[in-house]
Amino acid sequence: MAVPIYQRSGSTEGDETFYVPAFAVKMAGGHLAGQVIHDVMQITYQDSVDSLDSFELTINNWDAGTRLCKYIGKGARDADEMLFAPGQELQLYMGYQQPGAGRSLKHLTYMMKGQITTMEPDFPNSGGPTLRVRGLNILHRFQKKQYTYIWENKHDSDIARELGQQAAGAKPGLGIEVRVNENALSKEAIEPVVFMNNMYEIQFLRERAQRHGYTLYLNEEKNGGEIKPYLYFGPSNRDTITTYKLEWGKSLLDFHPTLNLAKQVSQVTVRGWQRQTQEIIKATVTWGDEGTSINLDLKKFFPVQALEGRSATIERPPIDSQAQANALARDMLLRHLKEMLTASGSTVGLPALRAGRTIEITGLGKRFNGTYFVTSTTHTIGGDGYRTTFQARREQE
């Protein structure tokens, strides 16, 4: 585990340093005041490879002594009512620290920089009023203008990188670095024409990623004293280092795998025609061919007839080259295979366990052990401590 619940320190017997679940919230002007932090009843962070990161704070909005509201409603001061107003930006940290560590961020992990988008007070029939504050990663601000644009003779990864290098203006642009997988780029076919039709840049990139079976998600890294965000555009198996090894009955609290063959195929055929020559172009890729060996070890667990002969044919005129047809057939088959074995699970709070990472699952037998790609996580700190739940898909090579 990356962060211990407690650790021994010193050499004196019985001298132990305990770590407890903790979080910190930084807003304009610095950390939230201690009393405000004490009023936060629960904090939740969510991320996903399919959507922007989000957060939610559940806050006690009732002063039992004065019988007035604290942050919104009757009795709240103007300054306090503006504290969690939509539009405010914050930075969220989660993890473990020693009791009494105060506002130290030494042992906490930076989770996200977000903007409050929703304020939802609750004035119940019984019990004290509460306030829910929700927000999204600051990338949601990039969804400002829709563009119509055309690229010619480009790889999709090159288009993604280009969008990151230029700021939005007359042309579409994100102004945030987009990192691509160079190995995957070398296997992509050049697209003669790529048309962006009245779309936000993020929406367009997600659509192009799905076409290849890629993922598109935000990541952040420390660069000196600054936190630098970037987008990743590429195959989900980019991480060669497993973030965590989780064993059922030990570090893995619960695990719910789903093995589904209902929509599975063992072969994909793409058929189209070349515009200039009007010739038919056809490509067929079979499970186990180069680049499609994902989860191949599961094949021996199926009856022979389970997937034998099950194929999908895609009619896609026009196709400009054999290489383009080959790449499209491979990507479509991979998209099917990645949904063969999906799972949900939970473990103790692990702030480094995030969407886009890989985990190794053990203790469940050969069919369900293996390397899983994490598609989403939910981190919650509240009255029951710190827990991380996740959704994942098996991508065993």
C-alpha positions in Angstrom: 0.0 0.0 0.0 1.2 3.5 -0.8 -0.1 5.1 2.4 -0.2 3.2 5.7 -3.0 3.4 8.2 -0.3 3.8 10.8 3.4 3.3 11.0 5.9 2.8 13.8 8.5 5.5 14.4 11.5 5.6 16.7 13.0 2.7 18.5 11.2 3.0 21.8 8.7 0.1 22.4 5.2 1.4 22.1 6.2 4.6 20.3 3.9 4.7 17.4 2.7 7.3 15.0 -0.9 6.9 13.9 -2.3 8.2 10.7 -6.0 8.9 10.2 -8.1 9.7 7.1 -7.8 13.4 6.3 -8.6 16.0 3.6 -7.8 19.6 2.9 -9.6 22.2 0.7 -7.8 25.2 -0.6 -9.8 28.2 -2.0 -9.0 31.8 -2.8 -7.2 33.2 0.2 -5.8 29.8 1.4 -7.2 26.9 3.3 -10.7 26.7 4.6 -10.9 27.9 8.2 -10.8 25.2 10.8 -14.4 25.6 11.9 -15.6 25.3 8.2 -13.5 22.1 7.8 -15.2 20.7 11.0 -18.6 21.4 9.4 -17.7 19.2 6.4 -19.6 16.0 7.1 -18.5 14.1 4.0 -16.3 14.7 1.0 -16.4 12.7 -2.3 -14.2 12.8 -5.3 -15.0 10.9 -8.5 -13.1 10.5 -11.7 -13.7 8.5 -14.9 -12.1 7.9 -18.3 -15.4 8.9 -19.9 -16.2 12.2 -18.1 -14.7 15.0 -16.2 -13.6 14.7 -12.5 -16.1 15.9 -10.0 -16.4 16.5 -6.2 -19.1 16.9 -3.7 -19.0 18.3 -0.2 -21.8 17.7 2.4 -21.7 20.5 4.9 -23.5 21.0 8.2 -25.4 24.2 7.8 -26.9 24.5 11.3 -25.7 26.3 14.4 -27.4 24.4 17.3 -26.5 27.2 19.7 -28.1 30.1 17.9 -30.6 27.9 15.9 -29.6 29.7 12.8 -28.1 28.7 9.5 -24.4 29.0 9.0 -23.6 29.2 5.3 -26.9 29.7 3.4 -30.3 30.7 4.7 -31.7 32.7 7.7 -28.9 33.9 9.9 -26.0 33.3 7.6 -23.6 36.2 7.0 -23.2 37.6 3.5 -19.5 36.6 3.5 -20.4 33.0 4.5 -23.1 32.8 1.9 -20.5 33.6 -0.8 -18.0 31.1 0.5 -19.5 28.2 -1.6 -21.1 30.2 -4.3 -21.0 28.7 -7.8 -18.0 29.9 -9.8 -15.6 29.6 -6.9 -12.4 27.5 -7.5 -10.9 25.1 -5.1 -8.1 22.5 -4.8 -8.9 19.2 -3.1 -6.4 17.0 -1.2 -7.1 13.6 0.4 -5.2 10.9 2.2 -3.9 10.2 5.7 -2.1 12.3 8.3 -1.2 12.4 12.0 -3.9 13.7 14.3 -3.3 17.3 15.1 -1.3 17.9 11.9 -3.5 20.9 11.2 -3.3 22.3 7.7 -0.2 20.4 6.7 -0.4 18.8 3.2 2.7 16.7 3.7 1.0 13.3 3.6 -2.0 14.3 1.5 -2.4 13.6 -2.2 -3.5 16.3 -4.6 -6.7 15.1 -6.3 -8.0 17.9 -8.5 -8.6 21.6 -9.1 -12.3 22.3 -9.6 -14.9 24.9 -9.9 -18.1 24.9 -7.9 -21.1 24.5 -10.3 -24.0 23.6 -8.0 -25.1 24.7 -4.5 -27.9 22.6 -3.0 -29.2 23.5 0.5 -31.5 21.1 2.3 -34.0 22.4 4.9 -35.5 19.1 6.2 -38.6 18.5 8.3 -36.5 17.1 11.1 -32.8 17.4 11.7 -30.5 20.3 11.0 -30.1 21.9 7.5 -27.2 20.8 5.3 -25.6 22.1 2.2 -24.3 20.0 -0.7 -21.7 21.7 -2.9 -20.8 20.0 -6.2 -18.3 20.9 -8.8 -16.4 19.8 -11.9 -12.8 19.7 -13.0 -11.8 23.1 -14.4 -11.7 21.5 -17.9 -15.5 22.0 -18.1 -14.7 25.6 -18.8 -13.2 24.6 -22.2 -16.8 23.8 -23.4 -17.4 27.3 -24.5 -17.6 27.3 -28.3 -18.5 24.7 -30.9 -16.4 24.5 -34.0 -16.7 23.2 -37.5 -13.3 22.3 -39.0 -11.5 19.9 -41.4 -8.2 18.2 -41.1 -6.6 16.4 -44.1 -4.1 13.6 -44.3 -3.5 13.4 -40.5 -3.4 10.7 -37.8 -6.0 11.2 -35.1 -3.2 11.3 -32.5 -1.6 14.1 -34.4 -4.9 16.0 -34.5 -5.2 15.5 -30.7 -1.7 16.8 -30.1 -2.3 19.8 -32.4 -5.5 20.7 -30.5 -3.5 20.8 -27.3 -0.8 23.0 -28.7 -3.0 25.9 -29.8 -5.4 28.0 -27.8 -9.1 28.4 -28.9 -9.7 31.2 -31.3 -10.6 31.3 -35.0 -9.5 27.6 -35.0 -10.4 25.0 -32.4 -7.8 24.5 -29.6 -7.5 23.6 -26.0 -4.4 25.3 -24.8 -3.5 22.3 -22.6 -0.9 19.7 -23.4 -2.3 16.5 -25.0 0.0 13.5 -24.7 -0.3 10.6 -27.1 1.0 7.1 -27.3 3.8 7.1 -29.9 3.6 3.3 -30.5 -0.1 3.5 -31.1 0.3 6.5 -33.4 2.7 4.5 -35.6 -0.1 1.9 -36.1 -2.8 4.4 -36.9 -3.8 4.9 -40.5 -3.6 8.4 -42.0 -7.1 9.8 -42.3 -7.5 11.6 -45.7 -10.3 13.8 -44.2 -11.5 14.3 -40.6 -14.5 16.5 -40.2 -15.4 18.2 -36.9 -19.1 19.2 -37.2 -20.3 21.9 -34.7 -18.6 20.3 -31.6 -16.7 21.2 -28.5 -13.1 20.2 -28.7 -13.4 17.8 -25.7 -16.5 16.2 -27.3 -14.7 15.8 -30.6 -11.6 14.2 -29.1 -13.7 11.8 -27.1 -15.4 10.7 -30.2 -12.1 10.2 -32.1 -10.8 8.2 -29.1 -13.8 5.9 -29.0 -13.3 5.2 -32.7 -9.9 3.6 -31.9 -10.9 2.1 -28.6 -8.7 4.7 -26.9 -9.3 6.5 -23.7 -9.2 10.3 -23.1 -8.8 11.6 -19.6 -7.2 14.3 -17.6 -4.1 13.7 -15.5 -1.9 16.0 -13.5 1.8 16.0 -12.4 4.0 18.1 -10.2 6.5 20.2 -12.1 8.7 21.8 -9.5 6.3 23.6 -7.2 3.4 23.7 -9.8 0.8 21.2 -10.7 0.6 20.8 -14.4 -2.5 19.3 -16.0 -2.5 17.4 -19.3 -4.8 15.2 -21.4 -3.9 11.6 -22.4 -5.2 10.4 -25.7 -4.4 6.8 -26.5 -4.8 3.1 -25.7 -5.8 2.2 -22.1 -2.9 -0.2 -21.6 -0.3 2.5 -21.6 0.6 2.0 -18.0 3.3 -0.7 -17.7 3.6 -0.3 -14.0 0.7 -1.6 -11.9 -0.5 1.0 -9.3 -1.6 -1.6 -6.7 -1.8 -5.3 -6.2 -5.1 -6.0 -4.5 -5.9 -9.4 -3.0 -9.4 -10.5 -2.1 -9.8 -11.0 1.7 -6.9 -8.7 2.4 -6.5 -5.4 0.7 -9.5 -6.0 -1.6 -12.6 -5.6 0.5 -15.1 -6.8 -2.1 -15.1 -7.5 -5.8 -17.9 -8.1 -8.3 -16.8 -9.3 -11.7 -19.1 -9.8 -14.7 -18.2 -12.1 -17.5 -20.4 -11.3 -20.5 -20.4 -13.1 -23.8 -23.7 -11.7 -25.1 -22.2 -9.1 -27.3 -18.8 -10.7 -27.9 -17.4 -11.6 -31.3 -14.1 -13.4 -32.2 -13.8 -11.8 -35.6 -14.5 -8.4 -37.2 -14.6 -7.7 -40.9 -14.5 -4.2 -42.3 -15.6 -3.7 -45.9 -15.7 -0.6 -48.0 -14.6 0.9 -51.3 -11.8 3.1 -52.4 -13.0 6.5 -53.8 -10.5 6.9 -56.6 -10.4 3.4 -57.9 -13.9 2.3 -56.9 -12.3 -1.0 -55.7 -13.6 -3.0 -52.8 -11.3 -3.0 -49.7 -11.8 -5.7 -47.1 -10.0 -6.5 -43.8 -10.6 -9.3 -41.3 -9.1 -9.5 -37.8 -9.5 -12.5 -35.5 -9.1 -12.7 -31.8 -5.4 -13.6 -31.2 -4.0 -11.8 -34.2 -1.3 -9.3 -33.6 -2.6 -6.5 -31.4 -5.7 -8.4 -30.3 -4.4 -10.9 -27.7 -6.2 -9.2 -24.9 -7.9 -11.6 -22.4 -6.9 -14.5 -24.7 -6.3 -16.7 -21.6 -10.0 -16.7 -21.0 -10.7 -18.5 -24.2 -10.0 -21.9 -22.6 -12.8 -21.3 -20.0 -15.5 -21.2 -22.7 -17.1 -24.1 -24.5 -15.6 -24.3 -28.0 -18.8 -23.2 -29.6 -19.3 -20.2 -27.4 -17.5 -17.7 -29.6 -16.6 -19.9 -32.6 -18.0 -18.3 -35.8 -19.4 -15.2 -34.1 -18.3 -12.2 -36.1 -19.3 -8.7 -37.0 -19.2 -7.1 -40.4 -18.9 -3.3 -40.8 -19.8 -1.6 -44.0 -18.0 1.6 -44.1 -17.7 3.3 -47.5 -15.5 5.0 -48.3 -12.2 3.5 -47.1 -9.1 5.0 -48.5 -6.5 2.3 -47.9 -6.0 -1.2 -46.8 -4.1 0.1 -43.8 -7.1 2.1 -42.7 -9.4 -0.9 -43.0 -6.9 -3.1 -41.0 -6.7 -0.5 -38.3 -10.4 -0.1 -38.1 -11.1 -3.8 -37.9 -8.5 -4.2 -35.1 -9.8 -1.3 -33.1 -13.4 -2.5 -33.4 -12.5 -6.0 -32.2 -10.5 -4.6 -29.3 -13.5 -2.5 -28.2 -15.5 -5.7 -27.9 -12.8 -7.7 -26.1 -12.3 -5.0 -23.5 -15.9 -5.3 -22.4 -15.7 -9.1 -22.0 -14.9 -9.0 -18.3 -15.8 -5.9 -16.2 -15.8 -5.5 -12.5 -16.5 -3.3 -9.5 -14.8 -3.4 -6.2 -13.7 -1.5 -3.1 -10.7 -1.1 -0.9 -9.4 1.1 1.9 -8.9 4.7 0.8 -6.1 4.8 -1.7 -5.7 8.3 -3.1 -3.3 7.1 -5.9 -5.9 4.6 -7.2 -7.4 6.7 -10.1 -9.1 6.2 -13.4 -6.6 5.4 -16.1 -4.3 3.3 -13.9 -3.9 -0.4 -13.8 -4.4 -2.8 -10.9 -3.5 -6.4 -10.4 -6.3 -8.5 -8.8 -5.3 -11.8 -7.1 -6.9 -14.3 -4.7 -9.9 -15.1 -7.0 -8.6 -17.9 -9.2 -7.3 -17.9 -12.8 -10.6 -16.8 -14.4 -10.8 -13.5 -12.6 -7.2 -12.8 -11.5 -5.3 -10.5 -13.8 -4.5 -7.0 -14.8 -7.5 -4.6 -14.8 -7.7 -1.1 -16.3 -9.5 1.3 -13.9 -12.3 3.2 -15.7 -13.7 5.1 -12.7 -13.1 5.6 -9.0 -15.0 7.2 -6.1 -13.1 8.4 -3.0 -15.2 9.1 0.1 -14.1 10.4 3.5 -16.9 10.6 6.1 -18.1 9.2 9.3 -17.1 5.6 8.3 -13.5 6.6 7.4 -11.9 6.6 4.0 -13.0 4.1 1.3 -12.2 3.9 -2.5 -14.6 2.1 -4.8 -13.8 1.5 -8.5 -15.0 0.2 -11.8 -12.6 -1.6 -14.0 -12.2 -3.9 -17.0 -9.8 -6.8 -17.5 -7.1 -6.2 -20.0 -4.8 -9.1 -19.4 -2.2 -9.6 -22.2 
